[in-house]
Amino acid sequence: MRISIGEAIIFIFSLLTAISSLVVGVVVILKNKKSLLGRSWFLLCLSTCLWTLGYACLIISPNQNMALFFTRNFLYLGAIFIPVCYLHFISAFLEVKKNMLLYFMYLIALVLTWVDIKTTFFIRGITPKLNFRYYPIPGFAYALFIIYFSFCVLFSFWLIFRNYRWSSSYKKNQLKYIFLASLIGFLGGATNFPLIYDIKIFPFGQPLVFLYPIIIAVAIVKHRLMDITLVITRTTIFLAVYGLVLGLPFIIFTFFRGWLITFFGKNWEIVPLLLLTTLAAVGPSIYIYLQKRAEAIIFREQLAYRRTLEQAARQLASIHNLDRLLNLIVRIVTKTVRISHSAIYLYDEATQRFVLKALRNLKGDSPEYLDSQHKLVDWLKDEKRPLVYEELKTNIQEKVDTVSQELIEAMEFLRANVIIPGFLKDRLLGFLILGNKRSGKAYNLEDLNTFSVLANEAALAIENARLYEHMEEEVKQRTEQLVLTQKQLVQAEKLATVGTLAGGVAHEINNPLTAILTNVQMLLIDEDKFDPETKESLQLIEDATKRCRNIVQKLMAYARKPLETASRERVDIYSAIENVANFLKYQLQQDNITLKISKGSDDCTVFGNQNELEQVFTNIILNARDAIKKIKKEGTVDISISKGDKRVSVSIKDNGVGIPKDIMPRIFDPFFTTKDVGKGLGLGLSICQAIIEKHKGKIAVESELNKGTVFTVELPVEANYV
């Protein structure tokens, strides 16, 4: 069996079309088992597969009987159902309901199938035609098939045109795909009709049918918005190159065969084969070159704004002000791409929400945030690709998948036509909201890829800006803290100076007090000389003078500097606390605070410096007083002293406001205070800790908010003070 070049070409493309149709049809039906659109598309692909497979088998049939078998049971069985399955597919895609015409066309297809298989009215036989060894001879019923075929196809085209006007931009693009693929496929297949009626025209369009299922699959299966102009341009260039590669050898084979036989004899067929091989080798390079040139001309405007966006993406990292950066992004996108509006939502750690940070051409009613647990956010995190509103709508209408209506509602809530996520590694930093293009065109795949690159570059720039602003804020806070610390150190030095002066002043006051007390006591020796009123006055002067002397003595003892009283001695902790209690008694009484002291052992002595230890207990008791006054008009400070084998423990408990857990680790830090400005330097507990550690002891604290605080001081009994 020897077949011609023309038969070989038709055989190869028919077999490729059969395989591609079957594969695409199976992929769709497996993905969309419950979809009417998916089922109708599968039937159309199956019919195309039967037709082209029958065509391929017809060409390689060993005899006329086998050729007739494949023609009737494969080729025309598929050809009869192609037009009605196409009408079914278009009706399902356009959601045409109660299409009685479709059922009637299926009935006609069944009748024609019976006539084809059971009678000779459709195909009378097989005969050689043109370059084909076997080709069908039509019967009178074949004309009815052509009428039925033409009606189904033209009516389907009419349905496309009628619905195109009212469709969304996404649907319009898909309809363009379908119409383009249908036009290529049916015009290519129609080139078989002339030879059926002995009009000697080679079915040169048969290879075009190969493009038919592939182009429609892009529109139906891929579910990605693409500009149909790009497809038409690439298809046209492909057809031109294909015409050069296959057309030139065919022309030489058809019109110059006699000339070739004269010059090359029996081996004349090698000339068109060599030419075909040469053109096939250079064809891809020609196609790529022409494609780039055509796209550069046709998509000049789109390429221009893509270059602008790419340049902007590279320059974003140089902007460190976050607000300026975000506003620049939405302004560039809105103006360059010419869209209705845009907005940026960023993740906020504090609220755990995606918060609106920048917008362009949007009114004040735009939603301020989107919860991070929202299903739309989960979708963006899982899919990591742009989300298109029209695509979601189409998926739900066609029941392609179980996309939740919540995603649709979220996009409507955000007033988004497209949402572009921005990731930093695998972390969703935010997303870009895009409105509709002012031109009415849909976003194509190149647009979405460009925006995705921009979003990821912007995410990196945003993170850099955040870090920069955080660093600036931290530097500012540290500077303010240093200034405050300096002021507090100055104030602390002033207090130390005041303490020194207080000791000197107390000493100076003590001398005249002694003189007053001495003279009063001398007068009272002769108290009988005075009347009762004078005697009572002198006694009041004596008592008041003694009281003043006691206060001055306590002030002098407390104001002594540690270096001056750094002597080490046995200190009775109970007596030290008693001294502090007497010193603070008047202040505590004025604030309605009761001080209770208890001890578990008679011997509570330690080795250390009494003045410093009294300073520790004074500070803790005063802090307890302040804590009580914050929430109560009166309160109690309980002090309990206990002795162990090697340590004396002092517990000072109040029923005040307590200390929050988040600041508990910082209470012993220098200059840390929770008191109002001007009421504390934050040095008290820090000094207390330093003194206790100097005594080789420990100080600890336990607190519960609004219930009280317990300070525990443990001091060693042995002489290990340094």
Secondary structure, 3 states (H helix, E strand, C coil): CCCCHHHHHHHHHHHHHHHHHHHHHHHHHHHCCCCHHHHHHHHHHHHHHHHHHHHHHHHCCCCHHHHHHHHHHHHHHHHHHHHHHHHHHHHHHCCCCCCHHHHHHHHHHHHHHHHHHHCCCCEEEEEEECCEEEEEEECCCHHHHHHHHHHHHHHHHHHHHHHHCCCCHHHHHHHHHHHHHHHHHHHHHHCCHHHHCCCCCCCCCHHHHHHHHHHHHHHHCCCCCCCHHHHHHHHHHHHHHHHHHHHHHHHHHHHCHHHHHHHHHHHHHHHHHHHHHHHHHHHHHHHHHHHHHHHHHHCHHHHHHHHHHHHHHHHHHHCCCHHHHHHHHHHHHHHHHCECCEEEEEEECCCCEEEEEEEECCCCCCCCEEECCCHHHHHHHHHCCCEEHHHHHHHHHHCCCCCCHHHHHHHHHHCCCEEEEEEECCEEEEEEEECCECCCCCCCHHHHHHHHHHHHHHHHHHHHHHHHHHHHHHHHHHHHHHHHHHHHHHHHHHHHHHHHHHHHHHHHHHHHHHHHHHHHHHHHHCHHHCCHHHHHHHHHHHHHHHHHHHHHHHHHHHHCCCCCCCCCEEEEHHHHHHHHHHHHHHHHHHCCEEEEEEECCCCCEEEECHHHHHHHHHHHHHHHHHHHHCCCCCEEEEEEEEECCCEEEEEEEECCCCCCHHHHHHCCCCCCCCCCCCCCCCCHHHHHHHHHHHCCCEEEEEEECCCEEEEEEEEECCCCCC
